[in-house]
Amino acid sequence: MNRTFSRIGNDASFLYLAARLLYFTARLLYFTARLHYLAARLLYLIAWLLYGTARLLYRMARLRYGMARLRYRMAWLLYPVAPFHGNLRRFLFQSDLRNERDSACLVAVAKQAVGGRIDVRESATLGGKPPKSNGSRSFS
């Protein structure tokens, strides 16, 4: 057999093996790149979901804060002239309390007129401080 052909055959088989090796290396690199791409897409999806959840929670917190702020300012919206402190019900129904205080004053005056003793709790509704007493809880 001629040596020239055998040398070509050896070179061709070497080139064939090298080409196959390069081909499989390229395929392996392609699959790893595709895997990395899919992993990156998955990580992007997870990050997007986390961002969306955080944004939703932030919006909910802002909404609750806005509602609380509105509830806090509602008394000013209802009656913006006078400063508001304390109970909203007491603020809204001041006239009822005024009537109650006036009736308590009338009861106290009537008791004093007939010589009865007024309880300190009743005198506290008269609008002033109860007078100091000498250890006793009521005064005449």
C-alpha positions in Angstrom: 0.0 0.0 0.0 1.2 3.5 -0.8 2.4 5.5 2.1 0.9 8.7 0.9 -2.7 7.5 1.1 -2.1 6.1 4.6 -0.8 9.5 5.7 -3.8 11.2 4.3 -6.1 8.7 6.0 -4.4 9.3 9.4 -4.6 13.1 8.9 -8.2 12.9 7.9 -9.2 10.7 10.9 -7.3 13.2 13.2 -9.1 16.1 11.6 -12.4 14.3 11.9 -11.8 13.6 15.6 -10.8 17.3 16.1 -13.9 18.5 14.3 -16.1 16.2 16.4 -14.4 17.4 19.6 -14.9 21.0 18.6 -18.5 20.3 17.6 -19.3 18.7 21.0 -17.5 21.5 22.8 -19.6 24.0 21.0 -22.8 22.2 21.7 -21.8 21.9 25.4 -21.1 25.6 25.5 -24.4 26.3 23.8 -26.3 24.2 26.3 -24.5 25.8 29.3 -25.2 29.3 27.8 -28.9 28.3 27.3 -29.0 27.0 30.9 -27.5 30.2 32.2 -30.0 32.2 30.1 -32.9 30.2 31.5 -31.5 30.6 35.1 -31.1 34.3 34.5 -34.7 34.5 33.2 -35.9 32.6 36.3 -33.9 34.9 38.6 -35.4 37.9 36.7 -38.9 36.5 37.2 -38.3 35.9 40.9 -36.8 39.4 41.3 -39.8 40.9 39.4 -42.3 39.0 41.7 -40.4 40.2 44.8 -40.5 43.8 43.5 -44.2 43.5 42.7 -44.9 42.1 46.2 -42.9 44.9 47.9 -44.6 47.5 45.8 -48.0 46.1 46.6 -47.2 46.0 50.3 -45.9 49.6 50.1 -49.1 50.7 48.4 -51.2 48.9 51.0 -49.2 50.6 53.8 -49.6 54.0 52.1 -53.3 53.4 51.8 -53.7 52.5 55.5 -51.6 55.6 56.4 -53.7 57.8 54.2 -56.9 56.4 55.7 -55.6 56.9 59.2 -54.5 60.5 58.3 -58.0 61.2 56.8 -59.6 59.8 60.0 -57.3 62.0 62.1 -58.2 65.1 60.1 -61.9 64.3 59.8 -62.7 66.4 62.8 -61.0 69.3 61.2 -63.0 68.7 58.0 -66.2 68.6 60.0 -65.5 71.6 62.1 -62.4 73.5 60.9 -62.8 76.6 63.1 -62.1 75.2 66.6 -59.2 73.1 67.6 -60.2 69.5 68.3 -58.8 67.4 71.2 -60.2 64.3 72.7 -63.2 62.2 71.9 -64.9 62.7 68.6 -68.3 61.8 70.0 -67.9 64.3 72.7 -66.8 66.8 70.1 -69.8 66.2 67.8 -72.4 66.1 70.6 -71.2 69.1 72.6 -74.7 70.6 72.8 -76.0 67.4 74.4 -73.2 67.6 77.0 -74.0 71.3 77.5 -77.6 70.4 78.2 -76.5 67.7 80.6 -74.2 70.2 82.4 -76.9 72.8 82.6 -79.3 70.2 84.1 -76.7 69.2 86.6 -76.3 72.8 87.6 -80.0 73.1 88.1 -80.1 69.9 90.2 -77.2 71.2 92.3 -78.9 74.6 92.8 -82.1 72.9 93.8 -80.2 70.7 96.3 -78.5 73.7 97.8 -81.8 75.6 98.0 -83.4 72.8 100.0 -80.2 72.4 102.2 -79.1 69.1 100.7 -75.5 68.0 100.4 -74.0 67.9 96.9 -71.7 65.1 95.9 -68.3 65.9 94.6 -68.9 64.0 91.4 -71.9 66.2 90.8 -70.0 69.4 91.5 -67.3 68.2 89.0 -69.9 68.5 86.3 -70.6 72.2 87.2 -67.5 73.2 85.1 -65.2 74.2 88.0 -63.0 72.4 90.5 -64.7 71.0 93.5 -63.8 73.0 96.7 -61.2 71.5 99.0 -62.8 69.7 101.9 -61.4 68.5 105.2 -61.1 64.8 104.4 -64.8 64.5 103.6 -66.0 63.5 100.1 -69.0 65.9 100.1 -69.6 69.5 101.0 -72.7 71.5 101.8 
